[in-house]
Amino acid sequence: MTIISCRIPCRCRHLIALIVMAMVAYGCASGPTIVGNWKAVDGTASVRFAADGGFHAVDNQGMPVSGNYRLMGADGIRFEIRHGGEETETIDARVIQAGERLTLTFPGEHSLETYERIP
């Protein structure tokens, strides 16, 4: 058996290990990264997802909607919409992100919405 000695200083090995672990963690992160502003491909609707779990949307008729969202699993999203006062509506959907395109599928409504990221 041959022993190969490492000529990389100990502190560099620790830095390399830290970088590799960060890359693995980033690669293993599940779900899309939807934080930001999105505009509907068809229509005038838009939605802004905040990093703190809040969202604000405007539908094609100009009606504003806001509340909280939570990513669930690899492709699920749950919206909790505030309707004034204490009333909250919960909507579950499927979210798929492919680059700068985001598709939301609402199974209960059999509808599909596609958005593109905007600056």
Secondary structure, 3 states (H helix, E strand, C coil): CCCCCCCCCHHHHHHHHHHHHHHHHHHHCCCCCCCEEEEECCCCCEEEECCCCEEEEECCCCCEEEEEEEEECCCEEEEEEECCCCCEEEEEEEEEEECCEEEEEECCCCEEEEEEEEC
